[in-house]
């Protein structure tokens, strides 16, 4: 049995500027983002209890690493870095403002594909992200793990942990910066979402 806490990174400078990040490596946390990371750490401390020594994993992108560093410092843990936890790549759409997407950005020939199989901007499809995360998640040892990652990657991970396919990702589920979500895997009960951060 694995207990997995998924943490979305704190607000980055590009979140604040409303720019698409994808796998852009460099946007750092804002002051608010650092505060969100600290609140996530406090939530985790309360949820874990004093005897628990979880493994702390993070995406290699700066905003996630900075979030994991705050959590690690608060909990006395050293983050382990894995590119498997990166956000979905959206290729040449990365860096654009949220309002700068146009109908012509829809990849040619994608009309016949399921939306989860479209590689936006020449980046990754949801199926690609699912295939990237599955071996990482199944390779985790029994015990407790904290995974610091990104909004879309966490949604895909939750689909895996809840036994859903890449076509059944819950895109309507809120995923604010700094949110902590817990899953026991394989599940013994219904999923529980903790939004204390």
C-alpha positions in Angstrom: 0.0 0.0 0.0 1.2 3.5 -0.9 0.0 6.7 0.6 0.6 9.5 -2.0 0.3 13.2 -1.4 0.3 15.1 -4.6 1.2 18.8 -4.3 0.8 21.4 -7.0 3.7 23.9 -7.0 3.1 27.4 -5.6 2.3 30.3 -7.8 5.1 31.1 -10.3 5.8 34.3 -12.1 4.2 32.9 -15.2 1.1 31.9 -13.4 0.8 35.5 -12.2 1.4 36.8 -15.7 -1.1 34.3 -17.1 1.4 32.6 -19.5 1.4 29.0 -20.6 4.3 27.2 -18.9 4.2 23.6 -19.9 7.8 22.4 -19.5 9.4 25.8 -19.5 12.0 25.2 -16.9 12.8 28.7 -15.4 9.7 30.6 -14.1 10.4 30.8 -10.3 7.9 31.1 -7.4 6.4 34.5 -6.5 6.2 35.6 -2.8 2.7 34.2 -2.8 4.0 30.9 -4.3 6.5 30.6 -1.5 3.7 31.2 1.1 1.5 28.6 -0.6 4.4 26.1 -0.4 4.8 26.9 3.3 1.0 26.3 3.8 1.3 23.0 1.9 4.2 22.0 4.2 2.1 22.7 7.3 -0.8 20.8 5.9 1.5 17.8 5.2 3.1 18.0 8.7 -0.4 17.8 10.2 -1.6 15.0 7.9 1.6 12.9 8.3 2.1 13.0 12.1 5.5 13.1 13.9 6.5 9.4 13.2 6.0 9.4 9.4 9.2 9.8 7.2 7.9 10.0 3.7 9.9 10.1 0.5 9.7 13.6 -1.1 9.8 13.7 -4.9 9.7 16.7 -7.2 9.6 17.6 -10.9 12.9 19.0 -12.1 11.2 22.3 -13.2 12.2 25.3 -11.0 8.7 26.2 -9.7 8.3 22.6 -8.4 11.8 22.3 -7.1 11.4 25.5 -5.1 8.1 24.3 -3.7 9.7 21.0 -2.7 12.7 22.8 -1.1 10.2 24.7 1.2 8.4 21.4 2.0 11.7 19.6 2.5 13.1 22.2 4.9 9.9 22.3 6.9 9.7 18.5 7.2 13.4 17.6 7.4 13.4 15.8 4.0 15.6 15.9 1.0 13.8 16.2 -2.3 14.5 13.6 -5.0 14.2 14.9 -8.5 12.3 13.1 -11.3 11.6 14.4 -14.8 8.6 12.0 -14.9 6.8 14.5 -12.7 7.1 17.4 -15.2 4.1 19.2 -16.6 2.7 18.3 -20.0 4.8 19.8 -22.7 2.8 22.1 -25.0 5.6 22.7 -27.4 5.6 26.0 -29.2 2.6 27.2 -27.3 4.7 27.6 -24.2 5.3 31.2 -23.2 2.1 32.5 -24.9 -0.5 34.4 -22.9 -3.7 32.6 -22.0 -5.6 34.9 -24.4 -3.2 34.3 -27.3 -4.5 30.9 -28.4 -6.2 30.8 -31.8 -8.2 28.2 -33.8 -5.2 27.7 -36.1 -3.2 26.4 -33.0 -5.3 23.2 -33.3 -2.9 20.7 -34.8 -3.6 19.7 -38.4 -5.1 16.3 -38.8 -6.2 16.1 -35.2 -9.9 16.2 -36.0 -10.0 12.4 -36.1 -8.1 12.0 -32.8 -9.5 11.8 -29.3 -8.6 15.1 -27.5 -6.4 13.2 -25.1 -4.2 12.1 -28.0 -3.6 15.5 -29.5 0.0 16.9 -29.2 -0.7 20.6 -28.7 2.0 22.8 -30.1 4.0 19.7 -31.1 4.4 18.8 -27.4 2.9 15.9 -25.5 -0.6 14.4 -25.6 -2.4 13.5 -22.4 -1.7 9.9 -23.5 2.0 10.7 -23.6 1.8 12.1 -20.0 -0.1 9.0 -18.8 2.6 6.8 -20.3 5.3 8.8 -18.7 3.7 8.8 -15.2 2.5 5.2 -15.1 6.0 3.6 -14.6 7.0 6.2 -12.1 3.9 5.6 -9.9 4.0 1.8 -10.2 7.7 1.9 -9.3 7.1 3.6 -6.0 7.8 1.5 -2.9 5.1 0.8 -0.4 4.9 3.6 2.2 4.3 7.3 2.1 5.3 9.6 -0.8 5.0 13.3 -1.4 5.0 14.2 -5.1 5.5 17.9 -6.0 4.3 18.4 -9.6 2.1 20.5 -11.9 -1.6 20.9 -12.5 -2.2 18.8 -15.6 0.4 16.2 -14.6 -1.4 15.8 -11.2 -4.8 15.5 -12.9 -3.3 12.6 -15.1 -1.7 11.0 -12.0 -5.0 11.1 -10.2 -6.7 9.4 -13.1 -4.1 6.6 -12.9 -4.4 6.3 -9.1 -8.2 6.3 -9.4 -8.1 3.6 -12.1 -9.2 5.8 -14.9 -7.8 6.0 -18.4 -6.1 8.9 -20.2 -9.5 9.6 -21.8 -11.1 10.0 -18.3 -9.0 12.7 -16.8 -11.1 15.1 -14.7 -10.3 18.5 -16.2 -13.1 20.2 -14.2 -11.5 19.4 -10.8 -10.0 22.6 -9.3 -6.2 22.5 -9.0 -5.1 25.7 -7.4 -1.4 26.4 -6.7 -0.2 24.8 -3.5 -3.1 22.3 -3.2 -2.5 19.0 -1.5 -4.4 15.9 -2.6 -4.1 12.5 -1.0 -4.6 9.0 -2.5 -4.1 5.6 -0.9 -3.1 3.2 -3.7 -4.4 0.8 -4.4 -7.5 2.4 -2.9 -9.0 0.9 0.2 -11.8 3.6 0.3 -13.2 6.4 -1.8 -10.7 9.1 -2.8 -10.3 12.0 -0.3 -9.3 15.5 -1.5 -7.6 17.7 1.0 -7.5 21.4 0.2 -5.9 22.7 3.3 -3.1 24.5 1.4 
